Amino acid sequence: MAAAVDPFLELLHSVSVGLTSSELTELKFLCTGRVGKRKLERVQSAHELFSVLLEQGDLGADYPELLRELLASLRRHDLLRRLDDFEAGAGAAAAEEDLRAAFDVICDNVGKDWRRLARQLKISDSKIDAIEERYPRNLTEQIFAATLHAPGSAGTRAQQAARRVAQDT
């Protein structure tokens, strides 16, 4: 099985491939205050320059501002769009991670009282029975199915109901 490649490193690679040698020279000039003269003299590609900036902590997935600044100085709007796309994807991944964490909190606090949670979410008893029959020994799946079957904005209501159930126990 192949190891997953860091999306930010993929972005840096695609950016470095898209730069010309004159743009590399310009980038090196723009980095003179950040990178020592000897290191800059040894840099032969944008990939090497990005590696130096990563090693020094001037650039990273959590702080791509320098990359944005450099690409804006080069007026490479096509590469800036790639950076925007990366940041939008990272935001979606962070939001999904937050949702997973919230769901874990719900599961930890609701426990076997998931039927009470489902009733708080206005799920009919027949649907509750169907969920229990479908996932007889999997509490996490029962809770997940209950939140999916909730009418309306289940996410917010599920969290509120889970808190109420947890406080009552």
N, C-alpha and C positions, 0 to 999 in steps of 0.2 A: 504494500500500500504506500503511495507517494505521500510525502509530508506536505501539508498545506503551506503555500507561500504567503508571506505577509503582504496584504493588499497595498500597504504604503510602499514597500520595496518594489512591488510591481509597478506602481505609479511612477516612482523615481526612475525605474528602468525605461518605461515608455517615454518619459520626459527626456531622459538623456539620449535615447535613440533619435528623438525628434530635433535635437539641437545641432547646429552646424559648428564647424571649428571656429568661425569668427564669433559666434554667440558664446562659445566656451571661453574664448579670450575675454569677452566682455564680462562674463560671469566671474572669472578669476579676478578681474579688476574690481568688480563690485564687492568681492569678498576679501580684499586686501586688509581691511580692518579686523576681520574675524579670524583669518587663517595666516599663519606665519609665511614669510616670503619664501623660505626654502621649501616648505610643503607645497606652496602654490607652483613653484618652478617644476616640481616633480609631477604635478597633476597633468595627465595627458588626455583625459576624457571627462565628460560631465559626470559619468558614473563614479570616477575616482574622487571628483570634487564633492559629490553628494556623500560619499563614504566618509570623507574627512569631516564634513559638517555633522554627520550622524555621530561619529566617534567623539567629537567635541561637545556634543549635546546642543548644538545650535539648530538642529533640524530633527523632527520626529513626527510620528503620526498624530500625536496630541498637540503639536505646535508647528503646523506647516506654514506659519506666517512668513518666515524667511523665503521659502520657496515661492510663495505668492508674490512677495516683493521683487524677487529676482526675475520671475517670469513677466511681471508687469513692466519692469525696467526694459526688458527685451521686446516688449509689445507683442508677446506670443499669446494672443487671446485663445488660440486653439488649445494650447497646453494649460492655460488657466481654466478652461472649461473642464478639462480632465481632472484638475484639482478640485473644482466645484463638485463634479460628479463623485469623486472620492469622498469628499466631506459629507455630501448628502447621504451616501451609502453608510458611512460611519455613524451618522446621526440616527439612521434607521436601525442599525445594529444595536446602538446604545439604548434606543427606545424599546427594542425587543428584549434586551437584557433586563431593563427595568420591569417590563411586564412579567418576565419569568420570575424575577425576584419577588414581585408582588404576589404572584400565584403561589410561590413556595411559602410565603408568609401565611396566605390563606389556608393552604393545606396543613401547615404546622399547627395553626390555631383552631381549625374547624374539627379536624379529626373525624371521629365516628358520628359527630353531630351534623354531617353533611346533609342529611334529610331536612333538618331544621333550616339550614342555609337555603336549600332548594325551595322550601316553602316561603321563606322570606323573599326569594326572588320571584315569587308568584308562579312557580312551576306546578302543574297539576300532579295529583297523586299518581295518576296512571303513567305519566312520564317519569316520575321518580321511581316507580316500580320497574319500568322498562330499563331505566339506567342501571338499577341495582341488578336486574336479571342479566343485562349485557356485560357488566363488569362486577361479578359477584365477589371477588376477593382483591380488587384493586381500588383502594380508597382514592388515590390520586386521580385515576381515570373517572371515578364517579363524580368527584368534585369538578373536574374539568368539563365533563359532559353536562353537569348541572348548570355551570356558568354559560355553556354554549346554548342551552335550551331556554335560557331566561329571555323573556320578551323585553324589547326596548334596549336601553343602554345597560347591558348586563355587566360590563366591566366595573363601572362605578358603583352600581347597586350591589354587585357581588362583594366588593371590598367593604362597603358599609355594612352589609348583612353579616359578613364574616366577623367583623369587629364586634357587632352586637352579640353574635353567638358566642364568641370568645369571652366577652365580658360577663355573660350570663353563667358561664361554667366556672 
